[in-house]
Amino acid sequence: MSVLAEETSWPREVLDRDYGARGSVTAEVFEAAMGDYRSRSKEMRDHATHLDVVYDEQSGQTIDIYGTGGEARPVFVFIHGGYWRMLSKHDSAFMAAMLAKQGIATAVVDYRLAPEASLDEIVREVRAAIGFLWKNGRSFGIDPERIYVGGSSAGGHLTGTVLSGGWHAGEGVPEDVIKGALPISGLFHLAPISKSFVQDWIRLDEAAIARLSPAANLPGVGCPIVVAFADGEPDGFRRQSTEYDRLWRDAGFASELMEIPGRNHFDVLLDLASEDTILSKALVRLING
């Protein structure tokens, strides 16, 4: 039994601590990171090439696209975090300029939030975004054969759900539609989450845990991934990333586990705004390599 399976028998207060990202930093550090997310993304929004593109008629959810022009470019699809109930694409575009310099487009995804939307619906929407880009990407300057995906925290979980197997036929995309991925501080086993404070709004039953846990639904066709986390992470996020990297490699797929020094659960993501960081270099290498 893995330690993540054992976690479900741990006391609630231990799980709340180990998955309490907000509690791992001061209020000032958290608010500063949120402010940076929004202000840096607003700066990028002025340079977007396509805003508010509806990718899913059923939900009306949209994506913003940055850094296209000329020949079709590879795209990094970013999925925001916020424990499935916070944030939006307006907080999530700060990597666009860095990637544009490397000839890489960015697509930032909005999805409906919990508890109004179930996690099943959130996952469906994010997968629909991938399907939309594969079918329509060329109209926006995107090469559908070079789709890469990443996200932080809950966005790392959603990254895992588009890496998972079993959904591609429903969206009319090939099993290898994703060519590489960067889940950051992700959640891949949902059983421990369902025993923590997050259950108050995510409301998972056993069937949903099995269906929506990326670690339990590895694909038949895997792509190279970089699994990253901050050295200041709460212990639960560290365990989740380490276990997902192991499972990916055990399945015969390429994975690199990367601990980012001097960063916490929130500011680690801001490293993607600069071309000189370990994290941004790993992402560019993943896409261009």
C-alpha positions in Angstrom: 0.0 0.0 0.0 1.4 3.4 -1.0 1.6 6.2 1.6 -1.2 8.0 -0.3 -3.5 5.1 0.2 -2.6 5.1 3.9 -3.5 8.8 4.2 -7.2 8.1 4.1 -7.0 6.6 7.6 -5.1 9.6 9.0 -6.8 12.1 11.3 -8.6 14.9 9.6 -6.4 17.5 11.3 -3.3 15.9 9.8 -4.8 15.9 6.3 -6.0 19.5 6.7 -2.5 20.5 7.6 -0.8 18.6 4.8 -3.2 19.8 2.1 -3.7 23.3 3.6 -1.7 25.4 1.1 -2.9 28.7 2.6 -1.6 27.7 6.0 1.9 27.1 4.6 2.5 30.8 4.1 1.6 34.0 5.9 -1.4 36.0 4.8 0.9 38.7 3.4 2.8 36.2 1.2 -0.4 34.7 -0.1 -2.0 38.1 -0.9 1.2 39.2 -2.6 1.2 36.2 -4.9 -2.4 36.6 -5.8 -1.8 40.2 -6.6 1.2 39.3 -8.8 -0.9 36.7 -10.6 -3.5 39.2 -11.5 -1.3 42.2 -12.3 1.1 40.3 -14.4 -1.7 38.6 -16.3 -3.4 41.9 -16.9 -0.2 43.2 -18.5 -0.2 40.2 -20.8 -3.9 40.6 -21.7 -3.1 43.8 -23.5 -1.0 41.7 -25.9 -3.4 38.8 -26.4 -4.1 37.7 -30.0 -7.5 36.1 -29.3 -9.6 36.9 -26.2 -12.7 35.1 -24.9 -12.9 32.3 -27.4 -15.8 30.0 -26.6 -14.4 26.5 -26.5 -17.5 24.7 -25.2 -21.0 25.6 -26.3 -22.6 23.6 -23.5 -21.0 25.7 -20.7 -20.1 28.8 -22.6 -16.6 28.7 -21.1 -13.7 30.5 -22.9 -10.0 30.6 -23.5 -7.6 33.4 -24.1 -4.8 32.9 -26.7 -1.5 34.7 -26.7 1.6 34.7 -28.8 0.4 33.6 -32.2 1.2 35.0 -35.6 2.8 33.7 -38.8 3.3 30.0 -38.9 1.3 27.8 -36.6 3.0 27.5 -33.2 3.2 24.9 -30.5 0.9 25.9 -27.6 1.1 25.7 -23.8 -2.4 25.2 -22.4 -2.4 26.6 -18.9 -5.1 25.4 -16.4 -5.3 27.5 -13.2 -5.6 26.2 -9.7 -7.5 27.5 -6.6 -8.8 24.2 -5.2 -11.3 24.1 -8.0 -13.3 27.0 -6.5 -11.1 30.1 -7.0 -9.2 32.1 -9.6 -9.7 32.4 -13.4 -7.9 32.9 -16.7 -7.5 36.5 -15.7 -5.0 35.4 -13.0 -3.2 33.0 -15.2 -1.4 34.5 -18.3 1.8 35.7 -16.8 3.9 33.2 -18.7 2.7 34.3 -22.1 5.4 36.8 -23.0 8.2 34.5 -21.9 6.9 31.7 -24.1 6.2 34.1 -27.1 9.9 34.9 -27.2 10.5 31.2 -27.7 8.0 31.0 -30.5 5.4 29.2 -28.3 1.7 30.3 -28.0 -0.2 30.2 -24.7 -3.9 29.3 -24.2 -5.3 30.0 -20.8 -8.5 28.1 -19.9 -11.5 29.2 -17.8 -13.8 26.6 -16.3 -16.8 26.8 -14.0 -16.0 26.6 -10.3 -17.0 24.3 -7.4 -19.4 24.0 -5.7 -21.7 25.2 -8.4 -20.0 22.9 -10.9 -19.1 19.3 -10.0 -15.6 18.0 -10.4 -16.9 15.8 -13.2 -18.2 18.9 -15.0 -14.9 20.8 -14.5 -12.9 17.9 -15.9 -15.3 17.6 -18.9 -14.8 21.3 -19.6 -11.0 21.2 -19.5 -11.0 18.2 -21.8 -13.4 20.0 -24.1 -10.8 22.8 -24.3 -8.2 20.4 -25.5 -10.6 19.0 -28.0 -11.4 22.5 -29.3 -7.8 23.4 -29.7 -7.0 20.1 -31.6 -9.9 20.7 -34.0 -9.7 24.4 -34.4 -6.2 25.4 -33.4 -5.0 26.3 -36.9 -7.7 29.0 -37.1 -5.9 30.7 -34.2 -2.3 30.2 -35.3 -1.8 27.0 -33.2 -0.3 23.7 -34.4 -2.7 21.0 -33.1 0.0 18.4 -33.3 2.0 20.3 -30.7 -0.3 20.8 -27.7 1.4 20.9 -24.3 -0.5 21.4 -21.0 0.3 22.4 -17.5 -1.3 23.7 -14.3 -0.7 24.4 -10.6 -2.4 22.7 -7.6 -5.9 21.9 -8.6 -4.7 22.9 -12.1 -2.1 20.2 -11.7 -4.9 17.7 -11.0 -6.8 18.9 -14.1 -3.5 18.6 -16.1 -3.5 15.0 -14.9 -7.0 14.4 -16.1 -6.2 15.4 -19.7 -3.2 13.0 -19.5 -5.4 10.2 -18.3 -6.8 7.6 -20.6 -10.4 6.9 -21.5 -11.8 10.3 -22.6 -10.3 10.9 -26.1 -12.9 9.2 -28.2 -15.6 11.2 -26.6 -13.9 14.4 -27.7 -12.8 13.1 -31.1 -9.1 13.5 -30.4 -6.2 11.0 -30.7 -4.8 9.4 -27.6 -1.6 11.2 -28.1 -3.2 14.7 -28.4 -1.0 15.9 -25.5 2.7 15.9 -26.4 4.0 16.9 -23.0 2.9 18.3 -19.6 4.1 20.3 -16.6 1.9 19.6 -13.6 3.1 21.8 -10.7 2.2 21.0 -7.1 -0.6 18.8 -8.4 -3.1 16.5 -6.8 -3.3 13.1 -8.4 -4.9 10.8 -5.8 -8.2 12.3 -4.6 -9.0 9.9 -1.8 -7.0 11.9 0.8 -8.5 15.1 -0.5 -12.0 13.7 0.1 -11.1 13.2 3.8 -9.9 16.8 4.2 -11.5 20.3 4.5 -11.7 20.4 0.6 -14.5 17.9 0.7 -16.7 20.7 2.1 -17.1 22.0 -1.5 -15.7 19.3 -3.8 -18.1 16.6 -2.5 -16.5 13.4 -3.9 -18.0 10.0 -3.5 -16.0 6.8 -4.0 -16.9 6.4 -7.7 -15.8 10.0 -8.5 -12.6 9.4 -6.6 -11.8 6.4 -8.8 -13.0 8.1 -12.0 -11.2 11.4 -11.5 -7.9 10.5 -9.9 -5.2 10.8 -12.5 -3.0 8.3 -10.7 -5.7 5.6 -11.0 -6.3 6.3 -14.7 -2.9 6.3 -16.4 -3.1 6.4 -20.2 -2.1 3.7 -22.7 -0.1 6.3 -24.6 2.0 8.5 -22.4 4.0 11.7 -23.2 7.1 13.2 -21.5 6.2 15.2 -18.3 7.9 17.3 -15.8 6.4 17.0 -12.3 7.4 20.0 -10.3 6.8 21.2 -6.7 8.2 23.9 -4.4 10.6 23.1 -1.6 8.2 25.0 0.7 5.2 22.8 -0.2 2.9 21.3 2.4 3.8 17.7 2.8 0.7 16.3 1.0 1.5 18.1 -2.3 5.1 16.8 -2.1 3.9 13.2 -1.6 1.4 13.5 -4.4 4.0 14.8 -6.9 6.6 12.2 -5.9 4.1 9.3 -6.3 2.7 10.5 -9.6 6.3 10.7 -11.0 7.0 7.2 -9.8 3.8 5.8 -11.3 4.4 7.5 -14.7 7.9 6.1 -14.9 6.8 2.6 -13.8 4.3 2.7 -16.7 7.3 3.1 -19.0 6.8 6.9 -19.7 9.3 9.7 -19.4 9.0 11.8 -16.3 11.4 14.3 -14.5 10.7 15.1 -10.9 11.7 18.7 -10.0 11.9 20.4 -6.6 12.1 24.2 -7.0 14.3 25.7 -4.3 13.4 28.8 -2.4 9.7 28.8 -3.5 6.4 28.1 -1.8 3.1 26.6 -3.1 2.0 30.0 -4.6 5.1 31.9 -5.8 6.6 28.9 -7.5 4.2 29.4 -10.4 5.5 32.9 -11.0 8.8 31.5 -12.0 7.2 30.9 -15.4 7.1 34.6 -16.0 10.9 34.8 -16.3 13.0 33.0 -18.9 15.9 32.5 -16.5 14.3 30.2 -13.9 14.7 26.4 -13.5 11.0 26.0 -14.1 10.6 28.1 -17.2 13.7 26.5 -18.8 12.2 23.0 -18.1 9.0 24.0 -19.8 10.7 25.4 -22.9 13.0 22.4 -23.0 9.9 20.1 -22.8 8.2 21.9 -25.7 11.2 22.6 -28.0 13.2 19.6 -27.1 
